[in-house]
Amino acid sequence: MKKRIALNPLWWYYVSVFLRSVDFVGALFTPFLITWGHLSQDTVQFLQTWFWVWVVVLDFPTGILADRIPRKYSIAGGLFFAAFGFALYGTAPKLSVFLAGEFFIALGLAMISGVQGAWLAGTLRDLGRSNEAYAGIVAGRAVSLSSIARMCTGIVGTLIAAQWGLNAPIICAAIPNLCAACIMFLLPEPTRQERRRAPILETARIGITFVWRNKALRLLALNMALVD
């Protein structure tokens, strides 16, 4: 299986993109939190703010980590944490459980964000297909597959909820994420161009300072944290 995946890395990459874009929850998320979770609308909005705050906060340490381990492990780990967050989310109608679920999903998103593009660029370079036109085709296919997955699986989510309850779709969302994590773990790691790496704390200091001094980036980070 590993050899088969290594021979067709882009094809299996498309499969992983489709799987992690599966959205059984979709429009059911707010009814799930209000009806099954017994939350108020204000608490639902607070949960979304909590999620984006953690995405912004975790983006720095996960980015530093991804620069020092194989990128495919960062993506696979992110998908695993997201799967754990989804599974945890539907276990009990408690705010503490929802907060923990949002944290792990945010951790997963932070571990994938940015790293996915670097992995894909390195893979295309290793395959000798790093020209901009082909890279654009690959990115376009991935976006199309992601959109198709969201549209098709949203309907499936309503059927799951009707059969097993409002919490079932979000628990089931863990399954495709776990499958995508396994695929990414088996995909080959692209070669990296050798360069000198600064110590971890120094890298963190440079990154935080850069964002702090850049007004546009500060506003973008604030917008991500406060606006859903």
Secondary structure as the mmCIF struct_conf table of DSSP 4:
data_model
#
loop_
_struct_conf.conf_type_id
_struct_conf.id
_struct_conf.beg_label_comp_id
_struct_conf.beg_label_asym_id
_struct_conf.beg_label_seq_id
_struct_conf.end_label_comp_id
_struct_conf.end_label_asym_id
_struct_conf.end_label_seq_id
HELX_RH_AL_P HELX_RH_AL_P1 LYS A 2 LEU A 7
BEND BEND1 ASN A 8 ASN A 8
HELX_RH_AL_P HELX_RH_AL_P2 PRO A 9 ARG A 20
TURN_TY1_P TURN_TY1_P1 SER A 21 SER A 21
BEND BEND2 PHE A 24 VAL A 25
HELX_RH_3T_P HELX_RH_3T_P1 GLY A 26 LEU A 28
HELX_RH_AL_P HELX_RH_AL_P3 PHE A 29 PRO A 31
HELX_RH_PI_P HELX_RH_PI_P1 PHE A 32 TRP A 36
BEND BEND3 GLY A 37 GLY A 37
HELX_RH_AL_P HELX_RH_AL_P4 GLN A 41 ALA A 66
TURN_TY1_P TURN_TY1_P2 ASP A 67 ARG A 68
BEND BEND4 ILE A 69 ILE A 69
HELX_RH_AL_P HELX_RH_AL_P5 ARG A 71 TYR A 89
TURN_TY1_P TURN_TY1_P3 GLY A 90 GLY A 90
BEND BEND5 THR A 91 THR A 91
BEND BEND6 PRO A 93 PRO A 93
HELX_RH_AL_P HELX_RH_AL_P6 LEU A 95 ILE A 112
TURN_TY1_P TURN_TY1_P4 SER A 113 GLY A 114
HELX_RH_AL_P HELX_RH_AL_P7 VAL A 115 ASP A 126
TURN_TY1_P TURN_TY1_P5 LEU A 127 GLY A 128
BEND BEND7 ASN A 131 ASN A 131
HELX_RH_AL_P HELX_RH_AL_P8 GLU A 132 TRP A 164
TURN_TY1_P TURN_TY1_P6 LEU A 166 ASN A 167
HELX_RH_AL_P HELX_RH_AL_P9 ALA A 168 CYS A 172
TURN_TY1_P TURN_TY1_P7 ALA A 173 ALA A 173
HELX_RH_AL_P HELX_RH_AL_P10 ALA A 174 LEU A 186
BEND BEND8 LEU A 187 LEU A 187
HELX_LH_PP_P HELX_LH_PP_P1 PRO A 188 THR A 191
HELX_LH_PP_P HELX_LH_PP_P2 ARG A 196 PRO A 199
HELX_RH_AL_P HELX_RH_AL_P11 ILE A 200 ARG A 213
HELX_RH_AL_P HELX_RH_AL_P12 LYS A 215 LEU A 226
#
